[in-house]
Amino acid sequence: MTKVTKEGAGKFSYHYPFCATIVTSHAEGRDNAMAVAWHAPISVNPPLYGVSISPRRFSLELILQSKAFAINFMPMKYAELVAQTGGSKGSNVDKFAKFNIEKEESIKTNAPVLKKAYAAYECELYDHITLGDHVWCVGKIVAVHYEQEAFNDKDLLDLTKVDPALYISGENYVTTLPSSVRHLERNDYGNR
Ligand SMILES: Cc1cc2nc3c(=O)[nH]c(=O)nc-3n(C[C@H](O)[C@H](O)[C@H](O)COP(=O)(O)O)c2cc1C
């Protein structure tokens, strides 16, 4: 392999893969959903999760109005739903009706939680800040929904039960191989 070094961010796609998620919101009596690949856990106490949303997204209006969103982690078998919510604008279309998106009951916010997600966080908007050309929306996780069988007794995602949808930019999705898991004890490798 030949290593390339150059100034700037290049195609800004060298950091993938990321989980291909769907961020949902509700305001003005309507639900919306958008694909989001730019997201990150931020803090344990309080539990904070961030999503990076362009001001061009209809979802941002709903999130700022309702001060809530949910982030839904999707299995690969529903990657089409990620592409559908990422390929259409809530300002033009009711995505829940058009794509027959099924919801389950949210318990702490009005943001819809998706039935097909293997896990979802309901978040109250904790803060938001414009950083460059996106708005970093920080959510405080106030409820979690997850498929019990998808996680083992150590709270690890059981890859024999769920294939998480990952995104590697452009129109490309990928998933994990259960046999690729390596367990590396920190103490065997660290020096503290
Ligand atoms: C896999 C995938 C990941 C995406 N990630 C983001 C993201 O992290 N932030 C963002 O602002 N837009 C992202 N988008 C684009 C939005 O999902 C897309 O513009 C969508 O139509 C916005 O919908 P809305 O206008 O109804 O909110 C992504 C699209 C795809 C397909």
The ligand as an SDF file (V2000), in Angstrom:
LIG
                    3D

 31 33  0  0  0  0  0  0  0  0999 V2000
  -25.9770    7.4570    5.0710 C   0  0  0  0  0  0  0  0  0  0  0  0
  -26.2460    8.9170    5.1450 C   0  0  0  0  0  0  0  0  0  0  0  0
  -25.7140    9.6590    6.2050 C   0  0  0  0  0  0  0  0  0  0  0  0
  -25.9920   11.0150    6.3320 C   0  0  0  0  0  0  0  0  0  0  0  0
  -25.4620   11.7050    7.3940 N   0  0  0  0  0  0  0  0  0  0  0  0
  -25.7840   13.0080    7.5760 C   0  0  0  0  0  0  0  0  0  0  0  0
  -25.3090   13.7070    8.7250 C   0  0  0  0  0  0  0  0  0  0  0  0
  -24.6020   13.1570    9.5720 O   0  0  0  0  0  0  0  0  0  0  0  0
  -25.6680   15.0170    8.8580 N   0  0  0  0  0  0  0  0  0  0  0  0
  -26.4430   15.6600    7.9360 C   0  0  0  0  0  0  0  0  0  0  0  0
  -26.7400   16.8480    8.1070 O   0  0  0  0  0  0  0  0  0  0  0  0
  -26.9150   15.0110    6.8360 N   0  0  0  0  0  0  0  0  0  0  0  0
  -26.6170   13.6990    6.6590 C   0  0  0  0  0  0  0  0  0  0  0  0
  -27.1170   13.0190    5.5780 N   0  0  0  0  0  0  0  0  0  0  0  0
  -28.0220   13.6940    4.6430 C   0  0  0  0  0  0  0  0  0  0  0  0
  -29.4660   13.7670    5.1460 C   0  0  0  0  0  0  0  0  0  0  0  0
  -29.9090   12.5290    5.6760 O   0  0  0  0  0  0  0  0  0  0  0  0
  -30.3940   14.1680    3.9810 C   0  0  0  0  0  0  0  0  0  0  0  0
  -30.0290   15.4440    3.5100 O   0  0  0  0  0  0  0  0  0  0  0  0
  -31.8630   14.1340    4.3250 C   0  0  0  0  0  0  0  0  0  0  0  0
  -32.5770   14.2770    3.1150 O   0  0  0  0  0  0  0  0  0  0  0  0
  -32.2750   15.2270    5.2940 C   0  0  0  0  0  0  0  0  0  0  0  0
  -33.6460   15.0820    5.5310 O   0  0  0  0  0  0  0  0  0  0  0  0
  -34.5570   16.2440    6.1030 P   0  0  0  0  0  0  0  0  0  0  0  0
  -34.3740   17.4550    5.2190 O   0  0  0  0  0  0  0  0  0  0  0  0
  -35.9470   15.6860    6.0440 O   0  0  0  0  0  0  0  0  0  0  0  0
  -34.1140   16.5200    7.5070 O   0  0  0  0  0  0  0  0  0  0  0  0
  -26.8230   11.6600    5.3960 C   0  0  0  0  0  0  0  0  0  0  0  0
  -27.3530   10.9320    4.3140 C   0  0  0  0  0  0  0  0  0  0  0  0
  -27.0680    9.5720    4.1990 C   0  0  0  0  0  0  0  0  0  0  0  0
  -27.6560    8.7950    3.0560 C   0  0  0  0  0  0  0  0  0  0  0  0
  1  2  1  0
  2  3  1  0
  2 30  2  0
  3  4  2  0
  4  5  1  0
  4 28  1  0
  5  6  2  0
  6  7  1  0
  6 13  1  0
  7  8  2  0
  7  9  1  0
  9 10  1  0
 10 11  2  0
 10 12  1  0
 12 13  2  0
 13 14  1  0
 14 15  1  0
 14 28  1  0
 15 16  1  0
 16 17  1  0
 16 18  1  0
 18 19  1  0
 18 20  1  0
 20 21  1  0
 20 22  1  0
 22 23  1  0
 23 24  1  0
 24 25  2  0
 24 26  1  0
 24 27  1  0
 28 29  2  0
 29 30  1  0
 30 31  1  0
M  END
$$$$
